[in-house]
């Protein structure tokens, strides 16, 4: 297989794409492209890249039918700066290779996340782990932002006072907030990266990690535009149905009422109607 070089990707290597108030995503390196996916898929036939239309169709076929191994041939390495609470959600995707900055070796920067006022909302009444979509009044939003900034400053002042006393860095850091920014190098193959994006671009995912996922998707589009198009069409914005849902659809197409009831009907309506 020839080495895959994508001019559009080369143009953005090491460029920082800002996320949130102080974070960023940077593409450090990539291995493979759409061409590598089709080469890997056709290897058993001794065939390589064909026409654009044929390659695009093959990639869509692989995506639709869950033939995942050709997508694993493509790898990305990112340098990412994000708040610690985002990193703790992120690290649950255990298929990545990660190297994070250490507060035991380094003096951490006085950088913490404060949400934009528009994203400061109350707890949702129907989502135990999310925010309400109902706007909060400006006065309360400003008060929350001010309280967060005050607490962050107090934590950083204590951190530096402990360091000045000669306290070990591994102890001085322990009262720093979850809003503190951390950094890591994060490497993942395209198949697992698509799984990450499917979960973290979902409307139920926390806004802050969604913001990073959106930037990552825009970056990998430059390397694998055909694969990303198939992913967005068939997975991210596609819908899968259970056997009972398929049976309900067939009956509705025949003019019958939907036979699903209760929670099963609610889920069906959210997906299909």
Long-range contacts (C-beta under 8 A, 24 or more apart in sequence): 1-36, 1-39, 1-40, 1-48, 2-35, 4-31, 4-32, 4-33, 4-35, 4-36, 6-30, 6-33, 6-222, 6-223, 8-222, 8-223, 9-33, 9-222, 9-223, 11-222, 12-219, 12-222, 17-215, 17-218, 17-219, 19-82, 19-211, 19-212, 19-215, 20-82, 20-83, 20-113, 20-208, 20-211, 21-113, 21-114, 21-116, 22-81, 22-111, 22-113, 22-181, 23-80, 23-81, 23-82, 23-83, 23-113, 23-181, 23-212, 24-79, 24-80, 24-81, 25-78, 25-79, 25-80, 25-212, 25-215, 25-216, 25-219, 26-78, 26-79, 26-80, 27-76, 27-77, 27-78, 27-219, 28-77, 28-78, 28-79, 28-185, 29-76, 29-77, 30-74, 30-75, 30-76, 30-77, 30-223, 31-74, 31-75, 31-76, 32-73, 32-74, 32-75, 32-190, 32-223, 32-224, 33-74, 33-223, 33-224, 34-59, 34-224, 34-225, 34-226, 34-227, 36-73, 36-74, 37-62, 37-70, 37-71, 37-73, 37-74, 37-190, 37-224, 37-227, 38-70, 39-73, 40-69, 40-70, 40-73, 41-67, 41-70, 55-226, 56-226, 56-229, 56-230, 59-226, 59-227, 59-230, 60-226, 60-230, 60-233, 60-234, 62-230, 63-227, 63-230, 63-231, 63-234, 63-235, 64-230, 64-234, 68-191, 69-191, 71-189, 71-190, 71-191, 71-194, 71-227, 72-189, 72-190, 72-191, 72-192, 73-189, 73-190, 74-189, 74-190, 74-223, 74-224, 74-227, 75-187, 75-188, 75-189, 75-190, 76-187, 76-188, 76-189, 76-190, 76-193, 76-219, 76-220, 76-223, 77-185, 77-186, 77-187, 78-185, 78-186, 78-187, 78-216, 78-219, 79-183, 79-184, 79-185, 79-186, 80-183, 80-184, 80-185, 80-186, 80-212, 81-181, 81-182, 81-183, 82-181, 82-182, 82-183, 82-208, 82-212, 83-112, 83-113, 83-178, 83-179, 83-180, 83-181, 83-182, 83-208, 84-177, 84-178, 84-179, 84-180, 84-181, 84-182, 85-178, 85-179, 85-208, 86-206, 86-208, 86-209, 86-212, 87-182, 87-184, 88-178, 89-206, 89-209, 90-186, 90-209, 90-212, 93-188, 93-192, 93-195, 93-196, 93-199, 95-188, 95-189, 95-192, 95-195, 96-186, 96-187, 96-188, 96-192, 96-196, 97-186, 97-187, 97-188, 98-184, 98-185, 98-186, 98-187, 99-184, 99-185, 100-182, 100-183, 100-184, 101-182, 101-183, 101-184, 103-169, 103-170, 103-173, 103-176, 104-169, 104-170, 104-173, 105-169, 106-169, 107-163, 107-169, 108-159, 108-173, 108-176, 108-180, 109-181, 110-156, 111-180, 111-181, 112-148, 112-152, 112-155, 112-156, 112-177, 112-179, 112-180, 112-181, 113-179, 113-181, 113-208, 114-145, 114-148, 114-149, 114-152, 114-179, 115-145, 115-148, 115-208, 117-141, 117-142, 117-145, 119-207, 120-144, 120-145, 127-204, 130-204, 130-206, 131-207, 148-179, 151-177, 152-177, 152-179, 190-220, 190-224, 190-227, 193-220, 194-231, 194-235, 197-231, 197-236, 198-231, 198-235, 198-236, 201-236, 239-271, 239-272, 241-271, 241-272, 245-271, 245-272
